[in-house]
Amino acid sequence: MSDFPPAARVARIAPFQVMEHVKRAVALERQGRSIIHLSIGEPDFTAPEPVVTALERAARDGRTQYTAALGIAPLREAIAADYLDRYGVQVDPARIVVTAGASAALTLACCALVDAGAEVLLTDPGYPCNRHFVAAFDGIARGVPVHAETRFQMTAELLERHWSQRTRGTLLASPANPTGTSIPFEELERIVGSVRSRGGFAIVDEIYLGLSYDPAARSALAIGDDLVIANSFSKTYQMTGWRLGWLVVPPRLVPVFEKLAQNLFICASALAQHAALACFDEASRAVYRHRLEVLRERRDHVVPAMRALGFDLPVVPDGAFYAWLDCRRFGDSDALATRLLEQAGVSLVPGHDFGDNDPGRWMRLSYATPIESLREAVNRIGRALG
């Protein structure tokens, strides 16, 4: 067989270093070490009982055939109803595209909107895979350095300063990974207005919106129907391995996304779609409301605790389950993460995965773990740091 090279675009997609760090932590655990995982961006909760029961029922009833590429109608209608109930936004179910997770949703969005050589503005730091969704379609992901004074988020002023003739649009996340911070709604309106005036697109990743600690949090859908919104059942509904998400797309682009979904994915998991209907039952909603308060309790413990150890945490997260720690007092984040893993048995993620904006200064802590484990992790880190 001939020795042929991979496509050139593969070289532009960096390894997912978070997973490499996690692999080392798991290896130590298998050797018998006690490891507290504060690294993976995954809820420690699982789907509540009504959702599991719905999955079992769907399997017994044989609901395993392909569905429509856009998803089953009852689920699209339930998602639309939830937007109205939760955020007061009227969404036509015809605009909803059910996908195989938010990753598939953002893959579809970039396939539909990003031309080869086109720039897309993202925040730095930011979720690393977002850069790679752009690169996968030969676009150029241009990181915009963001800092504590803007809550590590994009602003209209920053977007306008970095917009160039090659810029096609922006991909934003609110609340964001790795910082757990949101874009104030008024600022998001200004950003969208600026993008519109330049004839560009705006993709807003809202997969952590349901884990916002602000009861007045709003969806970007309230700004207009010309945005592309990505969401997921992974985080808010604690269904990471079920691989189910969705997009809300402008009405005129529904046929475009349907054609791409038909060809690239055929459909999302039929069983997961039928089970996800139970996420919107009142019994499930009550579970999710309780779990959000549990996450809030964990945040309110870990933020002052890490500050007391000497870490600077300039912005308190208002959503998701991440804290973005300034660790410069203790040296480079990569070396510190290795030290804490090896000496203390605590796994955190160094900042190098999330961009080029002074990554050696920052670490991400995921508090998606029981508070007892958080307390023990803080104690271990304190002992390791003396």
N, C-alpha and C positions, 0 to 999 in steps of 0.2 A: 504494500500500500504506500502511496506517495506521501512524503512528509510535507503537508500543506499547513500554512500558518492560519491562526484564527483571524477573524475580521479585525481591522485596525481599531474599531470603536472599543473593543474589549480592553485595550491598553488604557483607555480613558476612564475606565470604571475601576476604582480602587477596591481592595478587599474590605469587607465589613469587619473592622478591627474589634468591634464590640464582641462579636461572636468568637473571635480568636481568644480574647481575654476570658470569655466564659468557658471556652474549652479547657483552658489551663485550670480554672477553678474547679470544674467538674472532675478533671484528672486528679487533683489533690483530694477531692472528696472521695473518690474511688479508692484512694490509698488509705482512707480511714481518717483523714483530717476533718475537723468540724469547720464548715464554710458557711458564712452568712452571705447570701446573695443580695446585694444592693445594686446590681448591674443591669439585669434584663428588664426591658420595658414591657413587662407583662403582668397583668393583675394576678395576685395570688388567689383570687376568688375564681370559681368556675360558674358555669351557667346554672341558674336556679332550677329547682325541681320542675316547675311547669314547663320549662323549655326542654329539659331532658325527657320528660314524659311525652311532649309533642314530637320529639325526634323518634322515640320508640314507636309511637302510634303511626307516624308517617312511614317508618320502615315496615311495620306489620301490614299496612295498607298498600304497600307496593308503590309508593310515590317516589320512584327511583328513575323514571324516564327523563329524557331531556325536557327542559322547560323552554319557554320563549327566551330569546337572547336577552331581552330587557328585564326578564324576571317574571315571576308569577304575579298576576294582577292583584290578588289579596294582599301580598306583601308590599307592593308599590303603593297601594291605597292606605295601608296601615302606616307606612313611613310618612306619607303626605299628611295623614290625620295627626300624627305625632308632632309634625312641624307646627300645625295650627294650635294644638293643645299646649305645647311646651313653649313655643316662641311667638305665637300669634301671627304666623306667616302662612298665607294661602299658597299651596303648591299644587299644580296639576299633576296627578299621578303619572300622566303620560310623559312628564319630563324626567322621571326617575329611572335610572339604569342600575339594576342590581348586578353586582360584580363579585368576582372571587376574591374578596378582601379589598381593602383600600389600596394595596399595591397594584392590583389589577385595574382599579379605578383610575389611579394616576398614570398607569401605563397607557390606558385608553386615551386619557386626556392629552398626554404628550404626543401620542401617535396622531391624534386628530388636529393638534394645534401647532406643533413645533416643526418647522422646516429645517432642513440641513443648514447648518451655519447660523441659525437664528439664536440670539441671546435670550435667556430667561433669567430674570433677577430673582435671587433668593437671599435669605438672611444667612449670615455667617457669624455665630454658629447656627447650625440647622441640622435637621435629620438627614444623614448622609445619603440615604437611598433616593431622596428627592432629586439630588444632583444627578444621580445615575439614571433615573427615569428620563431626564432630559437628554443625557448623553447617549442613551440607547437608541434615540432617533436622530443622532448626529447633530443635536443642538448643543449650545454652549451654556452651561450653567454658570452664571456670573454671581459670585458671592458678594453681598454688600455687608461690610463689617458693621455690626450693631453692638451697642454697649448698654451698660446699666441705666444711663440717663433716658433711653427709650424703651426700657424694660426688655432689652435684647430683641426688639421687634422693629419691623420696617415702619418708616414714616413716609408721608408724601414728599417731604423735603429730601429725604435720602433717595427715594425712588427717582425723583426728578433729576437729582445730581448725577445719578449713575446711568440714567437712560441714555442710550446712544442710537445711532442710525440703524444698528444691527439688532436692537432690542425688539422682541416680539411681544413680550408680556411678562407676567410675574407669577410665581408660585409661592404662596404664603401659608403659614400654619398658625392657627389661633384657637386654643392654647397650643404652645409649641413644645416640641421635643428638640433639645434637651433641657430647656429652661423652665418649662411649666408656666410661661407667661403668655398673656393675651394682648391683642391689639385693641386699644380702646375703640369703641364702635364709631365714635365721631372721627377718629383718625383713619379708620378703615374706610369710611365714606370718602374722606379726602383722597386716600390712595386710589380708590376705584375711580373717582372723578378724574384724577390725573391720568390713569391708564386709559380711560375712555377718550380723553381729549387727544391722546396720541394714537388712537385706533388700535390699541393692543388688547390682549386678553388678560383676565385675572382668574387664576385657579386658587381657591381657598380650601385648605385641608382643615376640616373641622372634626377630626376623629376623636379629639379630646373635649369637644364642646360639652358633651353630656357629663363630663367630669369637671365642670367649672364650679368653683366654690362661691361664685357670685350669683345669687338667685335672679339677678336682672340681666344675666348674659343673653346676648342676642345672636342670631344666626346672620351671616352675611347675606343670606337670601332676602332679607328685608331691604337691602340696598337696590335690588333690581333683578330682573330675570335674565340679564346678559352675563352673569358670572357662572363659572363652573365650580360646583361645590362637591368635595369628596368627604365621605363619612364611612363608618365601619361599625360592625357589631363586635369587633375585637376588644375594645377598651371599655366603653361604657357598659356593654352587655356581657363582658367577660367571656367572649367566645373566640379567643385568638386562633386556636387550631381548626375552627370550623370554616375558616376562610370565606367570609361573607361581608360584603360592604356595598356601597352604592354611590352613585353620582346623581346630582341634580344639574341638568344641562339646559342651555337656552333652547326654547322651542324649535327654532330653525335648525338646530344641530342634532336633534333627536335621530333623524334618519342616518346621519353620519356616524353617530356613536353606535346605532343599532347594526349598521353594516360592519363596523370594525369588531364589535362584540361577537357577531355571528362567525366571523372569520378567525379571530384570534383565540376566543375562549368557548365558543358555542353557547355556554350558559354557566352560571354559578351552580354549586351543588344543589340539587333538587331537595334532598333531605334537609340540608341546612336552611333552605328558604322556608320550607313548611314548618320547621321547628321554630324559626325566628318569629313567626306570627305570635307565639306565646310571650315574646319579650314585652309586648304591649298590653298583656293582661294586667289587671290591677294587682294581683298577687305578685307578679314579677316586678312591677313598678315599685312596690313597697320594699322589696329586697334591694333594688338598685338605690333607692333613696337612703336606706340604712347604710349601705356600703359606701356611699359618697361621704356620709358623716364619719365613717370609720377612717377613710382616707384623710379627711380634714383633721381628725384627731392625730393621726400619724404625722402629718405635715407640721402641726402645731407643736409636736414633741421634737421632731428632728431638727427643725430650723434653729431654735435657740440652743439645742444641745450641740450642734456642730459649730455654732458661733462660739460657744463656751470653750470648745477645744482649740480655738484659734483660727478656724476657717472663716473667711469673709464670705458672707452671703448677701450681696448688695440688693437683691430683689427677691421678695418673698413670692413664691409661686402662687398663682391664683387658679390653677387648674392642673389636670393630669396628676402624675405622682412622681415628679422629678424635682430635685433641688440642684442648682448650678453653683458649684462651690469654687471660690477663689482659693487656691492652695499654694500660692507663691511663697508664703511664709515657710513652707516645708519643702520647697524645691519643685523640680519638674513633675508634672502630673503623671507621666508615664512611669517614671521611676518610683513615685510615691504609690501608685496603684499596685505595682509589683511588690513593693515593700509591705503594704498593708495586707495583700493577699498571702504572701509567704509567711510573714511574721504574726499577723493577727487573725488570719483566716476570714478576712472581710473582703468581698469582691465589689469594687467600684470601677467605673469606666473613666479612663483618662480622656482629656478633651481632644486628642488628635483625630478622632473619628469625625468630629462635627464641623470641621472647617480649618481655615488657615489663620483665623483671627486670634493670635496669641494662644494657641491651644495648650501649650505647656503650663499655662497658668490655671487651667480649669479642669474640674472633674464633675461628672454627673453621678448623682446618687438617686437611685430609684427606691422610694419608700413603699413599694408594693409588696410589703412583707409584714407579718404580724408585729404589733408594737413591742411585744416581748423580745423579738429578735432585733428590733431597732435599738432597744435599750442595751442589749448585750453587745451589739455592734459598736455603739458609741463607747461603751466601756473598753472594749478591745482596742479600738482606735486610740483612745486616750492612753492606754498602757503602752501601746506601740510607739506613740509619739513622746512618751515621757511626760 
